[in-house]
């Protein structure tokens, strides 16, 4: 097993066993910033090699996929799960959006297995972050005058994650690989080590969410595993239709199968404050992130291989 996954399991185990292990908040903040900037710069370097117009079909398809997935998840949560409408809409939005942490783990996993994929994935990651939030708000409220669209827009487009990812994209795009040589040791050479520390903390946080499962039951566990698998099929088929490589389709499937635990909670807190954040975080972080890191990524690669056929 990849050692960075073992770091996650260490954090998860320590959290479940009520260990005193804690990372200072500043350390978690620092490694998060480094990861987001590094992922953005990697994508920016590759963007510089391509014509922006050639990426428009991929970007539009990803936006459509990000809007579709919450629409599928919402009735399942509302009618089968018996969740209240704000909770169903909020959870659905989490599952239409994306997890940068899961993407970072997938990047490290693909490198270890020598699986190649289209390098503009960070751009698609950014595009996938946004539409689900808007759909989630509409599912919860409809078109309402009470919705604080200015605050939502600020949270969506100027949130820390988006600013760092997009900022990294521009830095990588403008500077190019040769221009980034001087900062390469910190951002690129140490990527896996930084990711390992990040996953140690994520394991601790995920363990805190697992306690909520006693209250919210088996439905949330089933949803947190089956919804990502369904989303990965949608992602693989989208990749096939876009003409991506098998590795690219598998990576897109992984993005689709991940669930947000940073941008969407912040936006829902502003726009749908009556939604219970414990429900959505338990599902997206406690269940889906844990499943994806330990089991999901290899499964999504196999799903893409199956859809592409021999």
FENKALIN-V50447 format. One record per residue. N is the residue number from 1. RES is the residue in three letters. PHI is phi in whole degrees, -180 to 180 (none if undefined). Layout:
n->N res->RES phi->PHI
n->N res->RES phi->PHI
This chain:
n->1 res->UNK phi->none
n->2 res->UNK phi->-60
n->3 res->UNK phi->-60
n->4 res->UNK phi->-68
n->5 res->UNK phi->-69
n->6 res->UNK phi->-64
n->7 res->UNK phi->-63
n->8 res->UNK phi->-63
n->9 res->UNK phi->-64
n->10 res->UNK phi->-61
n->11 res->UNK phi->-64
n->12 res->UNK phi->-63
n->13 res->UNK phi->-65
n->14 res->UNK phi->-63
n->15 res->UNK phi->-67
n->16 res->UNK phi->-65
n->17 res->UNK phi->-85
n->18 res->UNK phi->61
n->19 res->UNK phi->-67
n->20 res->UNK phi->-82
n->21 res->UNK phi->-59
n->22 res->UNK phi->-146
n->23 res->UNK phi->-97
n->24 res->UNK phi->-56
n->25 res->UNK phi->-58
n->26 res->UNK phi->-67
n->27 res->UNK phi->-67
n->28 res->UNK phi->-61
n->29 res->UNK phi->-63
n->30 res->UNK phi->-66
n->31 res->UNK phi->-68
n->32 res->UNK phi->-64
n->33 res->UNK phi->-62
n->34 res->UNK phi->-62
n->35 res->UNK phi->-63
n->36 res->UNK phi->-63
n->37 res->UNK phi->-66
n->38 res->UNK phi->-64
n->39 res->UNK phi->-61
n->40 res->UNK phi->-62
n->41 res->UNK phi->-67
n->42 res->UNK phi->-60
n->43 res->UNK phi->-67
n->44 res->UNK phi->-64
n->45 res->UNK phi->-60
n->46 res->UNK phi->-76
n->47 res->UNK phi->-60
n->48 res->UNK phi->-62
n->49 res->UNK phi->-89
n->50 res->UNK phi->-121
n->51 res->UNK phi->-79
n->52 res->UNK phi->-56
n->53 res->UNK phi->-65
n->54 res->UNK phi->-71
n->55 res->UNK phi->-94
n->56 res->UNK phi->-59
n->57 res->UNK phi->-58
n->58 res->UNK phi->-63
n->59 res->UNK phi->-66
n->60 res->UNK phi->-66
n->61 res->UNK phi->-64
n->62 res->UNK phi->-68
n->63 res->UNK phi->-62
n->64 res->UNK phi->-63
n->65 res->UNK phi->-65
n->66 res->UNK phi->-65
n->67 res->UNK phi->-81
n->68 res->UNK phi->-71
n->69 res->UNK phi->-59
n->70 res->UNK phi->-64
n->71 res->UNK phi->-68
n->72 res->UNK phi->-78
n->73 res->UNK phi->-70
n->74 res->UNK phi->-59
n->75 res->UNK phi->-65
n->76 res->UNK phi->-63
n->77 res->UNK phi->-70
n->78 res->UNK phi->-74
n->79 res->UNK phi->-96
n->80 res->UNK phi->-84
n->81 res->UNK phi->-81
n->82 res->UNK phi->62
n->83 res->UNK phi->-79
n->84 res->UNK phi->-65
n->85 res->UNK phi->-56
n->86 res->UNK phi->-61
n->87 res->UNK phi->-67
n->88 res->UNK phi->-62
n->89 res->UNK phi->-65
n->90 res->UNK phi->-65
n->91 res->UNK phi->-63
n->92 res->UNK phi->-59
n->93 res->UNK phi->-63
n->94 res->UNK phi->-59
n->95 res->UNK phi->-87
n->96 res->UNK phi->-90
n->97 res->UNK phi->-89
n->98 res->UNK phi->-139
n->99 res->UNK phi->-112
n->100 res->UNK phi->-65
n->101 res->UNK phi->-61
n->102 res->UNK phi->-64
n->103 res->UNK phi->-62
n->104 res->UNK phi->-62
n->105 res->UNK phi->-64
n->106 res->UNK phi->-63
n->107 res->UNK phi->-59
n->108 res->UNK phi->-65
n->109 res->UNK phi->-66
n->110 res->UNK phi->-63
n->111 res->UNK phi->-63
n->112 res->UNK phi->-67
n->113 res->UNK phi->-102
n->114 res->UNK phi->55
n->115 res->UNK phi->-99
n->116 res->UNK phi->-92
n->117 res->UNK phi->-156
n->118 res->UNK phi->-63
n->119 res->UNK phi->-84
n->120 res->UNK phi->-91
n->121 res->UNK phi->-57
n->122 res->UNK phi->-58
n->123 res->UNK phi->-66
n->124 res->UNK phi->-66
n->125 res->UNK phi->-59
n->126 res->UNK phi->-63
n->127 res->UNK phi->-64
n->128 res->UNK phi->-78
n->129 res->UNK phi->-71
n->130 res->UNK phi->-94
n->131 res->UNK phi->-59
n->132 res->UNK phi->-63
n->133 res->UNK phi->-64
n->134 res->UNK phi->-66
n->135 res->UNK phi->-64
n->136 res->UNK phi->-61
n->137 res->UNK phi->-65
n->138 res->UNK phi->-65
n->139 res->UNK phi->-65
n->140 res->UNK phi->-77
n->141 res->UNK phi->-122
n->142 res->UNK phi->73
n->143 res->UNK phi->-85
n->144 res->UNK phi->-116
n->145 res->UNK phi->-68
n->146 res->UNK phi->-77
n->147 res->UNK phi->-68
n->148 res->UNK phi->-87
n->149 res->UNK phi->-63
n->150 res->UNK phi->-64
n->151 res->UNK phi->-66
n->152 res->UNK phi->-63
n->153 res->UNK phi->-60
n->154 res->UNK phi->-63
n->155 res->UNK phi->-67
n->156 res->UNK phi->-73
n->157 res->UNK phi->-91
n->158 res->UNK phi->-118
n->159 res->UNK phi->-62
n->160 res->UNK phi->-56
n->161 res->UNK phi->-62
n->162 res->UNK phi->-66
n->163 res->UNK phi->-61
n->164 res->UNK phi->-70
n->165 res->UNK phi->-65
n->166 res->UNK phi->-67
n->167 res->UNK phi->-61
n->168 res->UNK phi->-62
n->169 res->UNK phi->-59
n->170 res->UNK phi->-67
n->171 res->UNK phi->-62
n->172 res->UNK phi->-65
n->173 res->UNK phi->-67
n->174 res->UNK phi->-77
n->175 res->UNK phi->-78
n->176 res->UNK phi->72
n->177 res->UNK phi->-61
n->178 res->UNK phi->-70
n->179 res->UNK phi->-71
n->180 res->UNK phi->-97
n->181 res->UNK phi->-57
n->182 res->UNK phi->-67
n->183 res->UNK phi->-107
n->184 res->UNK phi->-58
n->185 res->UNK phi->-57
n->186 res->UNK phi->-76
n->187 res->UNK phi->-86
n->188 res->UNK phi->-105
n->189 res->UNK phi->-67
n->190 res->UNK phi->-97
n->191 res->UNK phi->-55
n->192 res->UNK phi->-68
n->193 res->UNK phi->-65
n->194 res->UNK phi->-65
n->195 res->UNK phi->-63
n->196 res->UNK phi->-62
n->197 res->UNK phi->-64
n->198 res->UNK phi->-60
n->199 res->UNK phi->-71
n->200 res->UNK phi->-59
n->201 res->UNK phi->-69
n->202 res->UNK phi->-64
n->203 res->UNK phi->-63
n->204 res->UNK phi->-63
n->205 res->UNK phi->-68
n->206 res->UNK phi->-61
n->207 res->UNK phi->-61
n->208 res->UNK phi->-65
n->209 res->UNK phi->-76
n->210 res->UNK phi->-62
n->211 res->UNK phi->-61
n->212 res->UNK phi->-71
n->213 res->UNK phi->-64
n->214 res->UNK phi->-61
n->215 res->UNK phi->-89
n->216 res->UNK phi->-102
n->217 res->UNK phi->80
n->218 res->UNK phi->-71
n->219 res->UNK phi->-60
n->220 res->UNK phi->-65
n->221 res->UNK phi->-63
n->222 res->UNK phi->-63
n->223 res->UNK phi->-64
n->224 res->UNK phi->-66
n->225 res->UNK phi->-105
n->226 res->UNK phi->-75
n->227 res->UNK phi->-62
n->228 res->UNK phi->-60
n->229 res->UNK phi->-65
n->230 res->UNK phi->-60
n->231 res->UNK phi->-62
n->232 res->UNK phi->-66
n->233 res->UNK phi->-65
n->234 res->UNK phi->-60
n->235 res->UNK phi->-64
n->236 res->UNK phi->-65
n->237 res->UNK phi->-65
n->238 res->UNK phi->-61
n->239 res->UNK phi->-61
n->240 res->UNK phi->-63
n->241 res->UNK phi->-65
n->242 res->UNK phi->-83
n->243 res->UNK phi->79
n->244 res->UNK phi->-73
n->245 res->UNK phi->-67
n->246 res->UNK phi->-61
n->247 res->UNK phi->-62
n->248 res->UNK phi->-67
n->249 res->UNK phi->-65
n->250 res->UNK phi->-65
n->251 res->UNK phi->-68
n->252 res->UNK phi->-64
n->253 res->UNK phi->-63
n->254 res->UNK phi->-65
n->255 res->UNK phi->-61
n->256 res->UNK phi->-64
n->257 res->UNK phi->-80
n->258 res->UNK phi->-83
n->259 res->UNK phi->-131
n->260 res->UNK phi->-68
n->261 res->UNK phi->-137
n->262 res->UNK phi->-123
n->263 res->UNK phi->-69
n->264 res->UNK phi->-66
n->265 res->UNK phi->-56
n->266 res->UNK phi->-65
n->267 res->UNK phi->-69
n->268 res->UNK phi->-68
n->269 res->UNK phi->-61
n->270 res->UNK phi->-80
n->271 res->UNK phi->-95
n->272 res->UNK phi->-129
n->273 res->UNK phi->-66
n->274 res->UNK phi->-77
n->275 res->UNK phi->-71
n->276 res->UNK phi->-83
n->277 res->UNK phi->-67
n->278 res->UNK phi->-62
n->279 res->UNK phi->-62
n->280 res->UNK phi->-69
n->281 res->UNK phi->-72
n->282 res->UNK phi->-61
n->283 res->UNK phi->-70
n->284 res->UNK phi->-74
n->285 res->UNK phi->-97
n->286 res->UNK phi->-67
n->287 res->UNK phi->-101
n->288 res->UNK phi->-69
n->289 res->UNK phi->-60
n->290 res->UNK phi->-61
n->291 res->UNK phi->-63
n->292 res->UNK phi->-64
n->293 res->UNK phi->-66
n->294 res->UNK phi->-88
n->295 res->UNK phi->-121
n->296 res->UNK phi->-65
n->297 res->UNK phi->-58
n->298 res->UNK phi->-63
n->299 res->UNK phi->-64
n->300 res->UNK phi->-67
n->301 res->UNK phi->-64
n->302 res->UNK phi->-66
n->303 res->UNK phi->-62
n->304 res->UNK phi->-64
n->305 res->UNK phi->-61
n->306 res->UNK phi->-67
n->307 res->UNK phi->-67
n->308 res->UNK phi->-74
n->309 res->UNK phi->76
n->310 res->UNK phi->-69
